[in-house]
Structure formats: C-alpha cells, structure tokens
Amino acid sequence: LAKNRRVSSEVGTPVPHVFTTSWMTDAPIASYVESLDEQPHDIPIYVSKGRSIGLRMVPMVRDLKFLWEEQSQQRLDEQAEKVRDSIHSALMGWAKENGEGADYADNVPKQCLCPVGHWYELPNLLLNGTLAKLLKERPQLTTLMLHNIDTIGADVDAAILGKFLETGSTLAYEVVPRCIDDMGGGLCRVDGKPRLVEGLALPSEDDELKFSYYNSLTTW
C-alpha cells in the first residue's frame, strides 16, 4: 500500500489496489482492510473474494521422491535420518495404496479442500463482481497489473506500463535476471521461439539452472 500511495502521488491520481483472497484468507484480510483508517484522498482499496476451491489429490510417488531425494534437505543425525526415511517410505506406500493422483477424500472436508493456485485471481474478479465495480467507478480502466504479495520488488512502473501499451499486447509477464536460488521456471527458447516454461515442465531439474531470466509472475 505504501508503494501504491507513492506511485499515486507521482502520477497525480489514485491507483486502485485490489487484494485477492482465498476461502481460507478472505475473512482476516477483509477484516484488516476494514480496520484501515483511510482518508478520502487515499487510494481505493478492494477485496476480491475467492470464489473457487480445489480438492486435494493423493501425491504421485515420483513427485515425493523428487521432493525428498533431489531437492536440498537438512542433514540430521543418524537416528533422526532413519525416522525421516521411515516416514517418507510410509507416505509413498500410502500414496501407492490409495491411488496416485486420485482425489483425496479420506478426511474432514476442510482437510480435503485447498485454495486454488495462480491465475484464479482473474476469474474471481469476474465471479465476485469486483471487476464490474472497478469499471463502474472508473470506466477509463483498461489495464490491470497482477503480482504475488511476496514479490517485494513489484511496482507499478510507468516505463514498463508504457512499453506494454506500446506493443499492443493483451498479456505480458515481467522477467528478472535469475539468481541461484530462483526456482519455478523462466524464459527460454522452444523451437526458436521465446517461451515461459514452468520448472515442473522441464525434463530435468538441472535444465532450470540454464535459465538466465526468471519468471516473476508479475502480469500486465
């Protein structure tokens, strides 16, 4: 919100700010927003309530092995390592027995459901009426910027916005130089064409280390 106020001050007009939520986070976030002592000249704040839920799935054994055997793990003492290995083995056995990739329904409802992932923010804006409200109050609105709340460096940058509008594109992603710890996909060439590829879509985890640019998922 502080960054948004700064940008609004720089451009001379309030830039609306929308918090998107899930069924798990909507109540506390909405309560916090209502508690803010906003002045009339401050930026308009909206809460876009999540309208979609997901059903958890029984994990795939190969995914569990990737998580536990190929990703970095804290080294424990000998006895603790044996306990952890035993737990991992039991969980993989449970996944095989219950059907890898099957719906997980053997628990209370709240434990079987999960918030859906990225990209549901836009359908939610349509489903819950937030986008309609934005357009009614600001009919000149033509561009949305979407970013994860933990993408600290994300900002409404006039230069990036101008470049986006200049291209005439309807969708753009911000990429950043990749650091050694950045995982999750990035910019590469597929059949000679630039493409954003998710890390899980790569043949090998090592292939992600070849990326020079990381997908920040900041979207215009």
C-alpha positions as YAML, in Angstrom:
chain: A
units: angstrom
residues:
- id: 1
  name: LEU
  ca: [0.00, 0.00, 0.00]
- id: 2
  name: ALA
  ca: [2.87, 2.39, 0.74]
- id: 3
  name: LYS
  ca: [4.30, 1.81, -2.75]
- id: 4
  name: ASN
  ca: [0.88, 2.32, -4.25]
- id: 5
  name: ARG
  ca: [0.47, 5.62, -2.42]
- id: 6
  name: ARG
  ca: [3.88, 6.73, -3.69]
- id: 7
  name: VAL
  ca: [3.00, 5.89, -7.30]
- id: 8
  name: SER
  ca: [-0.40, 7.55, -6.94]
- id: 9
  name: SER
  ca: [1.32, 10.68, -5.66]
- id: 10
  name: GLU
  ca: [3.83, 10.65, -8.52]
- id: 11
  name: VAL
  ca: [1.20, 10.30, -11.26]
- id: 12
  name: GLY
  ca: [-1.28, 12.64, -9.62]
- id: 13
  name: THR
  ca: [-4.20, 10.22, -9.44]
- id: 14
  name: PRO
  ca: [-5.12, 7.40, -7.04]
- id: 15
  name: VAL
  ca: [-4.32, 3.94, -8.37]
- id: 16
  name: PRO
  ca: [-6.85, 1.38, -7.06]
- id: 17
  name: HIS
  ca: [-5.43, -1.53, -5.09]
- id: 18
  name: VAL
  ca: [-7.10, -4.95, -5.01]
- id: 19
  name: PHE
  ca: [-6.30, -7.71, -2.51]
- id: 20
  name: THR
  ca: [-7.27, -11.13, -3.88]
- id: 21
  name: THR
  ca: [-8.12, -13.78, -1.30]
- id: 22
  name: SER
  ca: [-8.99, -17.44, -0.98]
- id: 23
  name: TRP
  ca: [-11.72, -19.04, 1.09]
- id: 24
  name: MET
  ca: [-9.10, -19.52, 3.84]
- id: 25
  name: THR
  ca: [-7.76, -15.96, 3.93]
- id: 26
  name: ASP
  ca: [-10.73, -13.79, 2.99]
- id: 27
  name: ALA
  ca: [-12.10, -13.14, 6.49]
- id: 28
  name: PRO
  ca: [-8.85, -11.96, 8.14]
- id: 29
  name: ILE
  ca: [-7.77, -9.88, 5.12]
- id: 30
  name: ALA
  ca: [-11.19, -8.25, 4.75]
- id: 31
  name: SER
  ca: [-11.23, -7.51, 8.49]
- id: 32
  name: TYR
  ca: [-7.80, -5.87, 8.27]
- id: 33
  name: VAL
  ca: [-8.79, -3.73, 5.28]
- id: 34
  name: GLU
  ca: [-11.94, -2.57, 7.09]
- id: 35
  name: SER
  ca: [-9.82, -1.55, 10.07]
- id: 36
  name: LEU
  ca: [-7.62, 0.77, 8.00]
- id: 37
  name: ASP
  ca: [-8.16, 4.44, 8.71]
- id: 38
  name: GLU
  ca: [-8.12, 5.54, 5.09]
- id: 39
  name: GLN
  ca: [-8.63, 9.21, 4.24]
- id: 40
  name: PRO
  ca: [-10.82, 10.27, 1.27]
- id: 41
  name: HIS
  ca: [-7.76, 11.26, -0.77]
- id: 42
  name: ASP
  ca: [-6.06, 7.90, -0.26]
- id: 43
  name: ILE
  ca: [-6.10, 5.07, -2.76]
- id: 44
  name: PRO
  ca: [-9.27, 3.00, -3.22]
- id: 45
  name: ILE
  ca: [-8.86, -0.48, -1.71]
- id: 46
  name: TYR
  ca: [-10.90, -3.51, -2.73]
- id: 47
  name: VAL
  ca: [-11.01, -7.12, -1.54]
- id: 48
  name: SER
  ca: [-11.63, -9.67, -4.29]
- id: 49
  name: LYS
  ca: [-13.08, -12.71, -2.52]
- id: 50
  name: GLY
  ca: [-12.03, -16.10, -3.83]
- id: 51
  name: ARG
  ca: [-14.89, -17.97, -5.48]
- id: 52
  name: SER
  ca: [-13.05, -21.17, -6.33]
- id: 53
  name: ILE
  ca: [-11.81, -24.08, -4.23]
- id: 54
  name: GLY
  ca: [-9.71, -27.08, -5.10]
- id: 55
  name: LEU
  ca: [-9.77, -30.71, -3.99]
- id: 56
  name: ARG
  ca: [-6.52, -32.11, -2.73]
- id: 57
  name: MET
  ca: [-5.06, -35.08, -4.57]
- id: 58
  name: VAL
  ca: [-3.08, -38.10, -3.47]
- id: 59
  name: PRO
  ca: [0.51, -37.23, -4.44]
- id: 60
  name: MET
  ca: [2.47, -39.05, -7.12]
- id: 61
  name: VAL
  ca: [5.33, -41.17, -5.79]
- id: 62
  name: ARG
  ca: [7.71, -39.65, -8.34]
- id: 63
  name: ASP
  ca: [6.85, -36.17, -7.04]
- id: 64
  name: LEU
  ca: [7.51, -37.25, -3.46]
- id: 65
  name: LYS
  ca: [10.84, -38.74, -4.49]
- id: 66
  name: PHE
  ca: [11.74, -35.53, -6.31]
- id: 67
  name: LEU
  ca: [10.86, -33.51, -3.22]
- id: 68
  name: TRP
  ca: [12.76, -35.67, -0.78]
- id: 69
  name: GLU
  ca: [15.65, -37.06, -2.83]
- id: 70
  name: GLU
  ca: [16.50, -34.38, -5.40]
- id: 71
  name: GLN
  ca: [15.72, -31.18, -3.50]
- id: 72
  name: SER
  ca: [18.06, -29.88, -0.81]
- id: 73
  name: GLN
  ca: [17.30, -31.37, 2.61]
- id: 74
  name: GLN
  ca: [18.63, -30.56, 6.06]
- id: 75
  name: ARG
  ca: [21.12, -33.18, 7.24]
- id: 76
  name: LEU
  ca: [20.03, -34.77, 10.52]
- id: 77
  name: ASP
  ca: [21.78, -37.08, 12.98]
- id: 78
  name: GLU
  ca: [21.79, -40.80, 12.20]
- id: 79
  name: GLN
  ca: [18.72, -41.73, 14.26]
- id: 80
  name: ALA
  ca: [16.67, -38.77, 13.03]
- id: 81
  name: GLU
  ca: [17.61, -39.66, 9.44]
- id: 82
  name: LYS
  ca: [16.25, -43.18, 9.97]
- id: 83
  name: VAL
  ca: [12.99, -41.81, 11.36]
- id: 84
  name: ARG
  ca: [12.59, -39.41, 8.44]
- id: 85
  name: ASP
  ca: [13.36, -42.15, 5.90]
- id: 86
  name: SER
  ca: [10.77, -44.38, 7.57]
- id: 87
  name: ILE
  ca: [8.13, -41.63, 7.37]
- id: 88
  name: HIS
  ca: [8.93, -40.99, 3.71]
- id: 89
  name: SER
  ca: [8.68, -44.69, 2.93]
- id: 90
  name: ALA
  ca: [5.33, -44.94, 4.72]
- id: 91
  name: LEU
  ca: [3.93, -41.94, 2.83]
- id: 92
  name: MET
  ca: [4.99, -43.33, -0.53]
- id: 93
  name: GLY
  ca: [3.38, -46.65, 0.37]
- id: 94
  name: TRP
  ca: [0.19, -44.82, 1.34]
- id: 95
  name: ALA
  ca: [0.18, -42.95, -1.99]
- id: 96
  name: LYS
  ca: [0.52, -46.21, -3.96]
- id: 97
  name: GLU
  ca: [-2.19, -47.93, -1.93]
- id: 98
  name: ASN
  ca: [-4.70, -45.08, -2.29]
- id: 99
  name: GLY
  ca: [-4.08, -44.40, -5.96]
- id: 100
  name: GLU
  ca: [-1.56, -41.82, -7.13]
- id: 101
  name: GLY
  ca: [-3.27, -38.71, -8.48]
- id: 102
  name: ALA
  ca: [-6.67, -39.74, -7.10]
- id: 103
  name: ASP
  ca: [-8.97, -37.35, -5.25]
- id: 104
  name: TYR
  ca: [-8.12, -37.11, -1.55]
- id: 105
  name: ALA
  ca: [-11.38, -37.54, 0.35]
- id: 106
  name: ASP
  ca: [-10.43, -39.63, 3.40]
- id: 107
  name: ASN
  ca: [-10.57, -36.78, 5.90]
- id: 108
  name: VAL
  ca: [-12.79, -33.99, 7.20]
- id: 109
  name: PRO
  ca: [-13.85, -31.58, 4.43]
- id: 110
  name: LYS
  ca: [-11.51, -28.74, 5.46]
- id: 111
  name: GLN
  ca: [-8.54, -31.10, 5.20]
- id: 112
  name: CYS
  ca: [-9.61, -32.30, 1.76]
- id: 113
  name: LEU
  ca: [-10.01, -28.84, 0.24]
- id: 114
  name: CYS
  ca: [-7.28, -26.39, -0.70]
- id: 115
  name: PRO
  ca: [-7.04, -22.86, -2.12]
- id: 116
  name: VAL
  ca: [-6.54, -22.93, -5.87]
- id: 117
  name: GLY
  ca: [-3.30, -21.69, -7.35]
- id: 118
  name: HIS
  ca: [-2.21, -18.79, -9.51]
- id: 119
  name: TRP
  ca: [-4.35, -17.35, -12.26]
- id: 120
  name: TYR
  ca: [-7.67, -17.86, -10.47]
- id: 121
  name: GLU
  ca: [-7.40, -14.24, -9.36]
- id: 122
  name: LEU
  ca: [-8.71, -13.04, -12.72]
- id: 123
  name: PRO
  ca: [-11.74, -15.37, -12.90]
- id: 124
  name: ASN
  ca: [-12.51, -14.38, -9.30]
- id: 125
  name: LEU
  ca: [-12.60, -10.71, -10.29]
- id: 126
  name: LEU
  ca: [-15.37, -11.64, -12.73]
- id: 127
  name: LEU
  ca: [-17.21, -14.06, -10.46]
- id: 128
  name: ASN
  ca: [-17.36, -11.86, -7.37]
- id: 129
  name: GLY
  ca: [-18.20, -8.61, -9.17]
- id: 130
  name: THR
  ca: [-15.03, -6.74, -8.20]
- id: 131
  name: LEU
  ca: [-14.05, -6.04, -11.81]
- id: 132
  name: ALA
  ca: [-17.56, -4.82, -12.61]
- id: 133
  name: LYS
  ca: [-17.37, -2.47, -9.62]
- id: 134
  name: LEU
  ca: [-13.96, -1.18, -10.71]
- id: 135
  name: LEU
  ca: [-15.20, -0.47, -14.24]
- id: 136
  name: LYS
  ca: [-18.34, 1.20, -12.99]
- id: 137
  name: GLU
  ca: [-16.38, 3.52, -10.72]
- id: 138
  name: ARG
  ca: [-13.51, 4.02, -13.20]
- id: 139
  name: PRO
  ca: [-14.79, 3.46, -16.77]
- id: 140
  name: GLN
  ca: [-11.40, 4.61, -18.12]
- id: 141
  name: LEU
  ca: [-9.76, 1.50, -16.67]
- id: 142
  name: THR
  ca: [-8.06, -0.57, -19.40]
- id: 143
  name: THR
  ca: [-5.03, -2.21, -17.75]
- id: 144
  name: LEU
  ca: [-4.55, -4.43, -14.71]
- id: 145
  name: MET
  ca: [-1.28, -5.33, -13.02]
- id: 146
  name: LEU
  ca: [-1.22, -8.58, -11.05]
- id: 147
  name: HIS
  ca: [1.59, -9.73, -8.75]
- id: 148
  name: ASN
  ca: [2.17, -12.07, -5.84]
- id: 149
  name: ILE
  ca: [2.12, -10.40, -2.45]
- id: 150
  name: ASP
  ca: [5.62, -11.72, -1.70]
- id: 151
  name: THR
  ca: [7.12, -10.23, -4.87]
- id: 152
  name: ILE
  ca: [8.62, -7.35, -2.92]
- id: 153
  name: GLY
  ca: [10.17, -5.67, -5.95]
- id: 154
  name: ALA
  ca: [6.90, -5.45, -7.91]
- id: 155
  name: ASP
  ca: [5.81, -1.89, -8.63]
- id: 156
  name: VAL
  ca: [3.51, -0.01, -10.99]
- id: 157
  name: ASP
  ca: [6.35, 1.23, -13.17]
- id: 158
  name: ALA
  ca: [5.37, 3.86, -15.75]
- id: 159
  name: ALA
  ca: [8.12, 2.77, -18.16]
- id: 160
  name: ILE
  ca: [7.01, -0.88, -18.13]
- id: 161
  name: LEU
  ca: [3.36, 0.14, -18.46]
- id: 162
  name: GLY
  ca: [4.22, 2.40, -21.40]
- id: 163
  name: LYS
  ca: [6.15, -0.38, -23.14]
- id: 164
  name: PHE
  ca: [3.29, -2.80, -22.60]
- id: 165
  name: LEU
  ca: [0.77, -0.38, -24.11]
- id: 166
  name: GLU
  ca: [3.12, 0.40, -26.99]
- id: 167
  name: THR
  ca: [3.29, -3.26, -28.05]
- id: 168
  name: GLY
  ca: [-0.48, -3.57, -28.21]
- id: 169
  name: SER
  ca: [-0.26, -6.89, -26.38]
- id: 170
  name: THR
  ca: [-3.06, -8.18, -24.19]
- id: 171
  name: LEU
  ca: [-0.80, -10.13, -21.84]
- id: 172
  name: ALA
  ca: [2.77, -9.66, -20.62]
- id: 173
  name: TYR
  ca: [4.96, -11.08, -17.86]
- id: 174
  name: GLU
  ca: [7.88, -9.43, -16.10]
- id: 175
  name: VAL
  ca: [11.08, -11.48, -16.02]
- id: 176
  name: VAL
  ca: [14.16, -10.72, -13.95]
- id: 177
  name: PRO
  ca: [17.78, -11.90, -14.06]
- id: 178
  name: ARG
  ca: [17.79, -15.30, -12.40]
- id: 179
  name: CYS
  ca: [19.58, -15.77, -9.07]
- id: 180
  name: ILE
  ca: [20.96, -19.13, -7.97]
- id: 181
  name: ASP
  ca: [18.05, -19.78, -5.57]
- id: 182
  name: ASP
  ca: [15.28, -18.83, -8.03]
- id: 183
  name: MET
  ca: [13.22, -21.89, -8.90]
- id: 184
  name: GLY
  ca: [9.90, -22.15, -10.68]
- id: 185
  name: GLY
  ca: [10.57, -21.56, -14.36]
- id: 186
  name: GLY
  ca: [11.79, -18.86, -16.65]
- id: 187
  name: LEU
  ca: [12.44, -17.58, -20.14]
- id: 188
  name: CYS
  ca: [13.83, -19.93, -22.77]
- id: 189
  name: ARG
  ca: [13.58, -20.74, -26.47]
- id: 190
  name: VAL
  ca: [11.38, -23.58, -27.69]
- id: 191
  name: ASP
  ca: [11.69, -24.36, -31.40]
- id: 192
  name: GLY
  ca: [13.40, -21.00, -31.82]
- id: 193
  name: LYS
  ca: [10.60, -19.01, -30.17]
- id: 194
  name: PRO
  ca: [10.77, -17.32, -26.74]
- id: 195
  name: ARG
  ca: [8.60, -19.12, -24.22]
- id: 196
  name: LEU
  ca: [7.96, -19.04, -20.48]
- id: 197
  name: VAL
  ca: [8.32, -22.58, -19.20]
- id: 198
  name: GLU
  ca: [7.46, -23.80, -15.70]
- id: 199
  name: GLY
  ca: [10.18, -25.68, -13.87]
- id: 200
  name: LEU
  ca: [8.00, -28.79, -13.48]
- id: 201
  name: ALA
  ca: [7.59, -28.95, -17.27]
- id: 202
  name: LEU
  ca: [11.32, -29.39, -17.81]
- id: 203
  name: PRO
  ca: [12.85, -32.82, -18.42]
- id: 204
  name: SER
  ca: [15.34, -32.33, -15.60]
- id: 205
  name: GLU
  ca: [15.72, -30.03, -12.62]
- id: 206
  name: ASP
  ca: [19.22, -29.22, -13.88]
- id: 207
  name: ASP
  ca: [17.75, -27.65, -17.01]
- id: 208
  name: GLU
  ca: [16.33, -24.83, -14.90]
- id: 209
  name: LEU
  ca: [19.86, -23.85, -13.90]
- id: 210
  name: LYS
  ca: [20.47, -22.90, -17.55]
- id: 211
  name: PHE
  ca: [17.86, -20.14, -17.46]
- id: 212
  name: SER
  ca: [19.19, -16.58, -17.48]
- id: 213
  name: TYR
  ca: [15.82, -14.99, -16.67]
- id: 214
  name: TYR
  ca: [13.32, -15.98, -14.02]
- id: 215
  name: ASN
  ca: [9.56, -15.55, -14.35]
- id: 216
  name: SER
  ca: [8.44, -13.20, -11.57]
- id: 217
  name: LEU
  ca: [4.77, -13.86, -12.47]
- id: 218
  name: THR
  ca: [4.11, -10.13, -12.31]
- id: 219
  name: THR
  ca: [1.50, -9.85, -15.03]
- id: 220
  name: TRP
  ca: [0.09, -6.99, -17.12]
...
